[in-house]
Amino acid sequence: MIIDAVGMGFSDKTSRRNNIEKYLSHLTEKYHVLNAICEESQNVNITEENKDIIFYQFSAACYGRDFMKLNIEWYKKLINEMEEKNNATVQIGSFANRILH
């Protein structure tokens, strides 16, 4: 699942938020899978012969987990900023209506 950032800019606020929340859910699922792999890597018995390969595979999984976490935090921040902007717009609009009427 990939978000189309350009297309999202042309969608209405509700659709945009819903799509971002769906994407966040997708990222969160991936994060939990990768986190389980990273945690399991602490309990795996590794032969000397496979040590390098397993190290690389688990390192890649942990990188993916950390990358998912970064994206989750970023999109949550985006939603918060969108809410704050929406609330500010409503407040500004209310203020303007009071002045004009």
Secondary structure, 3 states (H helix, E strand, C coil): CCCCHHHHHCCCHHHHHHHHHHHHHHHHHHHHHHHHHHHHHHHCCCCHHHHHHHHHHHHHHHHHHHHHHHHHHHHHHHHHHHHHHHHHHHHHHHHHHHHHC
